Amino acid sequence: METNRPGLSTILLTAVAPMAWGSTYIVTEKFLPPDRPLFAALVRALPIGLALLAWRRQLPHGEWWWKSVLLGICNIGAFFPLVFLSAYYLPGGLAATVQALLPLAVMAIAWPLIRERPGVLRVLAAVVGLAGVGLLVMRSPDGVTALGLAGAIGSVLVSALGNVLIKRWPAPVDLLTLMSWQLVAGGVLLLPLAFLVEGAPPAIDLSAAAGYAWLGIISTGLAYYCWFRGLTLMPAGGTALIGLINPLVGTVLGVAFAAEAFGLTQVFGMLLVLGGVLAGQPAVAALLRRRVRLPDPEEEPREAAVAALVTRP
């Protein structure tokens, strides 16, 4: 399987996911009913999950019942509400900056769970990308709450765990079937939660229906297919770094459609984000290592074995 040196097409297809996720903010603001985050999360997950399940016509079996539920909780059922919680109780810039901690969280979890060593260059790339996101979106620190911080940090942790478990548990089925199991599991968890907390569904006009359709089909169905495919073909840390494109796209759309401020600071932030994303990819990292002679963590075991053979009496 292609996990160490993914091609450009794999990287670009994976990038479709954070690009689609970056549109979520503007779509939610412009088209959806206000103050209904749990209902939005439910509509985003359950219909597309049921449609995929009806198409693939395959249910989990054996241990994949509980694995699908756990993955659905991490990637959908817990992640969506926690993201909305941070969005409602934190300034947008701070929420996005906390989300940019995801690559570092994925690297930290992937090391003990799947023996994926991050390497110095990938960690530095994550830090550079985090700094770039901060420059892109950070505004006034007013409005910070403990509940918002808990939601933001919790969303990072559950998403990082879900990303790593996707790699730890190779599925016995195709990717669309695996997606359907997770989306249905997460959606079923959200169903009673949304009605208990928010009550009856809001009135949905044509623009809201279009917004929900975009979130369900593009920002969830298409995006998660591209993302999970990238996770199966690439290192978890390198894939997570591509997710930093999310706030970059959100910033561009905010400038284009919501007249948000944009200046040299944001330009510099964009360059840092793109630099961090590129530097964290294996092919680019290999080129940089050859230039500056940094050690490659994937090559160290082989080099040690060769050295042992050479020095053995």
N, C-alpha and C positions, 0 to 999 in steps of 0.2 A: 504494500500500500504506500502511496505517495505521502509521507508524513514529514520528511526532513527537508526536501528541496521542492516545494510546490511551484508550479509554473505560474506565469503572469495571469493566465485565464482563471486559475483557481483563486488567486488573490482578488482579482477584479470582481468575480462572481460573489465572493464572500463580502466584498465591500458594498454590494447591493443592499445587504441587511441594514447596516447602520445608516446608509443613505435614506432608506425607507423610514427607519425609526426617527431620523432627524425631522421628518415631515409631521410627526405625531403632534408636536407642540402647536404648530400653526393650524393644523386641521382641528385640533381640540378647541383652540381659542376661537376660531372663526366659524365653525360649523356645528359643534355639538352643544346640547343643552348644558347650562352651567351647573356646577356643584353636583355632578353625578359620576364621580370617578369609578365607583364599583360597578355601576351599570355599564359604563363604557368598557371596563375591563372584561365584563361578562360577555357583552356583544362582540367584543374583539376576539374572544377565544372560542366560545362554545359553538356558534354556528359553523365556522370554518372547520372546527374539529369534527363535528358531526357529519359535515359534507365529505370530508376526507375519509372518515371511518366508513360511511356508506359506499364510497367509491372503492376503497381497498378491500372491504368485506373480510376483515381478519381481526379477531380479538386476541388479546395477550393470552399466554398460556404459561403454566408453571410459575417460576419465580418472576416472570415478567409482569405479572399482575401488580405485585408490590413495587417493583422497579419503575413501572410506568407511573404509578401513583406518586412515588417520591420525585421522579423527574418532572412530572406535571406540577407538583407543588413548588419545586425550586424554580423552574423556568417560567411558570405561568401563574398558578394559583396564589402563591405568596409574593412573587416578584411584582406582578402588576399592581396590587393594592399598596405595597410598600413604596413603589415609585410614585404613585399618586399621592400617598401620604406625605412624602418629602416635597412634592411639588406644591401642595397646599400649605405646608407649614414651614417652608424655608424659602428664602429668596431664590429666584430661578438660577442665578449664577452659582450660588453656593451648592444647590442641589446638583447641578451639572458637574461641578468640580468634584464633589464626593463620588458621583457616578464614574468619574474618570479614574478613580482608584481601582476599578475593576481589573485592569491588566495585572497590577501588582498582587491583588487578592487571588487571581487565578494562578499566577506563578507560585505563590506561597502554598496554595492547596494542592497544585499539581505535583509539586516536588515529593511530598510524602505519599500521596495516593497513587500516582502513576509513574513515579520515578523520572519525571521530566525536569531536568535541571535548567533553570532559566538562563544562566550565563550572565556575565557582567554587562555585556552590550545590550541585551534585551531589557535588563533592569534599568539601565541608564535611558534607554529609549522610552520606557514607561514613564520615568520621571520627567523627561523632556516633554512628552505628550501631555502629562498632567499639568505642567507649567503652562503649556500652550493653551489648554482648555481654560485655565484660570485667567489668562489674559483675554481670552475670547469673551468670557461670560461673567466674570466677577464684577459685581457692582457693590452697592452699599451693604454692609453687614447687618443692617437693621432688620428685625423680624425673625431672628434666629430663635428657634424653640427646641427644647429637648426632644419633644415628640417628632419634630421634623428631622432632626439629626438621627434619631433612632430609626426612622423609616428609611432614610438615605443609606445609612450604614448597613441596615438589615437587607435592603435590596441588593447591595453589592455582594454581601456574603452569600445569600441564597443563590444569586445568579452565578457567582464564581463556582460554588459547589455543583450546581446543575451542569455548568459547562464542563467541568472536570469529569463528572460521572458519565456524561455522554461518551467520553473517550475511554473511561475505565470499563464500561459495560458495552462491548460491541453487540449491536442488536442483531437478532436472528431474522429480521425482516428488512424490507426496503425502507428508505428514509421517510417517505410519505406516510407509510403505516405507523412508524415510530412517532412521527409528528402528530398523527391523529390520536394516538393513545394519550400523549401528553396534554394536548389541547382539550380533549374531552375530560380528562382527570382534573385539570386545572379549572375548567369551566364549571364542572359539577361542584367543585369546592366553592366557587364564587357565587353560584346560583342562590343558595339560601342566605349567604352573607350580604349580597346586594339588596335583597328584599327586606331582610331584617333591619339593616342599617338605613337604607335610603327609601324604603317603601315601594309603592307601585311605580312602574316605568314612567318616564316623562313622555310628554307629547312629542312625536317625531314628525317633523316636516320634511320636505324634499331635500333641503340642504343637509339636515341632520342624517337622513338616510344615506345620502352620498358620502358624508363623512364617516359614518359607521362602516359602509361598504369598503371605503379606502383603507380604514384601519384593519378590517378583518381580512380582506383579500391581499392587499399589498403589504401593509406594515406588519402583518402577522403571517399569513399563508406563504407568500413569496419570500418575505424576509427571513422567516425561521427556516425555510428550506435551504436558502443560500447559507445561512449561518451554521446550521447543523452539518451541512455538507462540508463547509470549511473546517469545522471542528474535527471531522473524521479524517480529513486529508492533511491537516496542518498541525503543528504544535499548539497546545492550548494557549500558551502565553502569546505566541505570534498572532493567533486568531483574535484574542482579546484586544490586542493593540489596534487592530483594524476597527474595533468598535469606537475608537476615539473620533472617527469620522462623524459620528452621530451629532455631537454638539456643534461641529463645524458646519454641517448642513443646516442644523437648526438656526445657527447664527445667520447664514446666508439668506435663508427664507424669511427670517425675522426682519432683516434689512430690506428685502425686496417687497414684502407684503405687509409689514407692520411698522415700517418707518423707524426701525430701531437704530440707535447710534452705531456708527462704524468709522474707525479711524486707523491711524498707524499702529496703535496698540493691538487692535484686532487683526490687522494684517500680519504683524509679527507673531501673534498667537497662532494664526493659521499655519504659518511656516513651521513653527515649532511642532504643531500637531502632525503635519504631514511628514516632517523629518522623523518624529518619533515612530510613526506608523511604518515608514520605510525601513528605518534602521533596525526595527524589531523583526523583520522578515528574514528567514534563513538565507535566501540567496544574496540579499544585500549585506547581511551580517557576515557571510563568508567572504565577500569582496572586501569589506572593511577590515576583517581580521588579517587578510593577506597584506593589506596596505600598512597596518599598524602593528602586525604580528601579535594580536591578542590570541589567547588560547581558545580553542573551540571545545566546549564541554562535551559535545557528542564524540569528539575524536580522542579525548583524554584516555578513556579505557583502552582503546586500541594502541595508543602510543605507549601506555604503561606496559601492555602485554609484550609489545615488540622490544621495549627496553629490557624487560625481564629475560626474554629469550637471548638477547645479545650479551647480557652480562652474566648469564648462567654459566658456571664452570663446566 
